[in-house]
Amino acid sequence: MPAQPKPKKVGRPKLPKGEAKGKLVALRLSAEDVKRIGAAAKARKQNMSEWIRSTLSAALED
């Protein structure tokens, strides 16, 4: 009897090595902070995660 082909895995495919982000950091923000970050990110045409990463990176370069 021939072997059955394996079914495709469900979900998002894995990213190539080096493209995945490192660690997940949980953070609680007030509703007001979320609104302000959202507005700042929208003004720079970024999503909130991109804006937070770029802002933290710029602050760490000082």
PEBEL-V126751 format. One record per backbone hydrogen bond with DSSP energy under -1.0 kcal/mol. CO is the residue of the C=O (numbers start at 0). NH is the residue of the N-H. Records with the same first field share a line. If there is no record, write none. Layout:
BEGIN
CO=NH  NH
END
This chain:
BEGIN
15=18
29=33
30=34
31=35
32=36
33=37
34=38
35=39
36=40
37=41
38=42
39=43
40=45
41=44
46=50
47=51
48=52
49=53
50=54
51=55
52=56
53=57
54=58
55=59
END
